[in-house]
Amino acid sequence: MLMVLRDGKSLDTASEAILTNVHNPDTRDLSLYKELIRGTCRWFLALRPMITPYLRKPFKPKNLDLEIILILGLYQILFMRIEDHAAVNESVKLARGIKKDWATGLVNAVLRRAIKEGIDIAQAQHMVSYPEWMQQKIAEDWPQHYPDIARAGNQRAPLTLRVDLCRNSVKAMIEMLRKQGIEAIGHEIVESAMTLEKPCDISTLDVFNSGLVSVQDAAAQLAAGILDCKPGMRVLDACAAPGGKMTHLLEYCEDLDLVALDIDAARLQKIEQNLKRIGRHAQLVCGDAAAPATWHDGKQFDRILADVPCSGSGVIRRHPDIKLLRRASDISQLVERQKKIISALWSLLKPGGLLLYSTCSIFKDENERQIEWFVENHDNCMEQSLKLVKWGEESSFGRQILPGEHDMDGFFYACLQKVIAYDTRSNSS
């Protein structure tokens, strides 16, 4: 938590740095650790003001670690099946562990007073726990859906898997897992998706290690069907890491000439690992999608997937640290980056080809307004309708999945076809 709040690191990055120094962690301890840090991130903005009345004065920035310890303790008391006295004692130990023995009495007193005076758990669970700027933006973009979006963002995300339908059916995979004592159900609208009833360490499952299934939210699994690649097509996944949509494209249609591009060489290694696990091949290229001259070989593509960098506002239930890391000023910068990427990629697309623009955002600036700008500024661009699908909210451009819809993450898709531009000036007489 301290690495997230003080250093601006993502929860995944911070956890990876910590766990690499832990040898053979107990499975139960690891599950408890994940629940504590993710849950505290999820509810931090609601719990933080709840401890304020019990403090004589606010914490100084140098004591952010103590504030985190109190909020961790309060999260255990309110949301976890941990005895109150155990939560208090462990919090006191944490204060001693960071060599702030002087604060052990404070931690003990604050948490015990909170327990004695009885913080209302129902009140805590109904708090929004979003930064104010984000609450305002969601309310402006989705006034009718705002309560549902806020509620969904405070839920735990399900563990959804993608089944390689070339090798097995979802029904067969559910039965295979059931024999191992793992219950799963097929997704109601995404034919390749199934959700585990209880999360587990997926890396211990043979079906995962052999590439029969991959971890991917159902909303992200829609991309392959929309692009509808055909054998022999040249395809670009322009922001490919960690490779979920790219590997799905290879499972959806075999015999593709697929190029996986990413600006981060280290993240390309994760793509390579995923390709090896599922037994597929793609050309890996390190480069900036907004600067094709530095990496492109001159051959155009039949299909381009532009899963561009975004705010991540649609996947907050899966990555609760976004609430703490994202800033309002980030949005305009992301919008400009997205414009540069799709404008640069458009020149790489063959006439008649399709470019699928996608984000895991729910902000209209990154989504339908972005596509509106692009279509208006490109005469050779025509949007392909997604009106007949069974998911998402219809927008003026593209289609928006809101968090929690069909138990999916928040995603936006817009499919653009490159056509021959028609110059109306040639017919003026």
Buried (B, 14 or more C-beta within 10 A) or exposed (E): BBBBBEEEBBBEBBBEEEEEEEEEEEEEEBBBBBBBBBBBBBBBBBBBEBBEEBEEEEBEEEBBBBBBBBBBBBBBBBBBEBEBEEBBBBBBEBBEEBEBEEBBEBBBEBBBEBBEEEBEEEEBBBBBBBBEEBBEBBBEBBEEBBEBBBBBBBBEBBBBBBBBEEBBEBEEBBEBBEEEEBEBEBBEEBBBBBBBEEEBEBEEBEBBEEBBBBBBBBBBBBBBBBBBBEEEBBBBBBBBBBBBBBBBBBBBBEEBBBBBBBBEEEBBEBBEEBBEBBEBEBEBBBBBBBEBEEBBEEEBBBBBBBBBBBBBBBBBBBBBBBBBBBEEEEBEEBBEBBBBBBBBBBEBBBEEBBBBBBBBBBBBBBBBBBBBBBBEEBEBBEBEEBEEBEBBBEBEBBBBBBBBBBBBBBBBBBBBBBBEEEEEEEEEE
